[in-house]
Amino acid sequence: MKKIIAFGGSSSKNSINKQLAVYAANLFQNVDIEVLDLNDYDMPVFSVDKEKENGIHPLAQDFYAKIGSADFIVLSLAEHNGAYSSAFKNTLDWASRINNKTFQQKPMLLLATSPGARGGGSVLDIATKRFPFQGAEVKGSFSLPSFNDNFDIVNGITNSELKKQLLEIINSIEI
């Protein structure tokens, strides 16, 4: 059975992006899903001086190994000031020191959501363009606007048109 790694690019304990990533991963058929939490990869802010003094942080090595163990990645990015959250960016910075192709040529579904009407569109645009340079094979992307109006914990995406859009993307992907 194929393995999906799903996570939200946020350190919030109640991350709406983690909720969306887990929801989307569960829409795939006949897969094992492992959910990561960025809080398990809390490291000092990356610097070449810290790397030189202490080497690559063990949690970065663990994160890189988890990505390597996946057949497919579902990642939903939080948008902070129009870009990645600092928690995600720091994890990515540390892991990129192992291999700049951090995503190890893994196929990926990129998602974003926010409470606002743009649904994390800026960070999704940045990641869709940037991640292929870091070894991601982006197979699809989806932005869920106005999370609190269009998602609930029991039913997932409640807006039928948005749910249909995500299902069409997922159904077009072979894992």
N, C-alpha and C positions, 0 to 999 in steps of 0.2 A: 504494500500500500504506500502511496506517495505521502510525503510529509510536508505540511505547510507550517512555516513559522509566521505567526501573526503578532503584530505589536503596534502600539501607538507611539508616535514621536513626541511624547510628552512625559513629564515626571509627575503630573497631577495624579493623585490617588484615585480620583473619579474622572479620569480622562475620557472625554467624549470621543477622542480619536481612537483610543484603545477599544472602546465599545463598538465603534464602527468597524474597526479591523477584525475583531472577533466575529461580529455579525457577518461580515462579507466572507470570511474564511469558512464559516459554517454553511454558506450557500453552495460551496463546491461539494461534489459527490465523491464518496469512497476515498476519503483522505484521513490521515491522522493530523491533528492540529496541536501544535505546541505554542502557547501564548507566552511571550516575553514581556517583562515589565522593566522599563528603563531605570526604575529605582534600584533594580538589582545590579546596575552597572554605574553606580555613582562613583565617579573618580575625580581627582583633583583636576582643575582646569589644565588642559594640555599646554605644555611648553616644551621646546627642545631642550631647555635646561633640565627640566624634571626627567625627561626621557634619558638624557645623558647621565644624570645622577643615579637613576633607579631602573632604567630599562623600560620596556613597554609594560604598562600596567597589566597585572594578571586578569583583571576584569575585561580589559580590551581583548585579551587573548581568548577569554571565554566567549565574549560576544562574537568575535570573528569565527570561532569554532561552531557556534550555534548557527550562524548564517551558512557556513559550509555544510552543515548537516541537513539543510533544507533542500527539497526538490522545487519549492515555490515559496515566495515571500509575499505576504499581504501586509503592507505598511500604510498606516494613515497618519499623516503629518499634522501636528499642531502648528498654527501660524502665530508667531510672536513678532510683532512689528514688521510684518510682511515677509518674514523668513522663518527658517527652522527655529525650534525652541533651543535654548542654550544647552539643555540636557542632551537632546539628540545630537546637536552639532559637536559637542564635546566627545560623545561616544564615537561618532563618526571620525573625528580628528584622531583619537587614540587608535582606533582600529585601522585607519588608513596607514599608520606607521608600520603595520605588519605587511600590508599589501595595499597599494593605492587602488587596486581593483577590489575594494572592500566587499562588494556584493558577489564576487566570485562567479560571474556570468550566470547568476541565477535569474530565472524568469520572475517577474514581479508585477503585482497589481498595486498601483499607487493610488491612495485615497487622501482626502482631506475633508475636514468639516470644521465649522465654527458656529457660534451662536448667531453670527451675522449673515446677511444675505449673500455675501461673496463666497462663503463656505470654504475659506482657506485657499481660494483660487491663486493668490500670489505665490504661496509656498509650493503649491502643486505645480505651477508653471516652472518655478526654479528647479524643483526636483526632477521633473520630467525631462528637462533639458540637461541637467547636470549628472544625474545618476548613470546614464550610459557610459560616461567617462570614468565612472567608478565601478564598472563591471556589472551593472544591472541591465537586464533585458526587459525593458518596460513593455509589458504586454497589453496594458490598458490603464486608464486613469479615470477617476470619478470624484467629483466634488459634491458634497451634500450641504446645501445652504441651510441656514436657520435650523440648526440641529434640534433645538428644543421644540420647534413646531413640526418637524418632519421625522422624528425618531422617538420611540419609547422602548424601554428595556425589555418589555414582553414581546412586542410585535416587530421590533426593528424599524425599518423605514415604513412610515405610515402614509406617505404621499405615493399614490399608486403610480404616477408617471415617473417619479424619481426611482422607485423600486424597480420598475420595468427597465429603465435605463441601466441600472447596475446589473440586473439579471442578464440583459443582452450582452454586456461586456463580459461577465463571468462565463456565460454560455459560449462565447467566442474563443475562450482560452482552453487550450489542452494542457493538462499537467502531465 
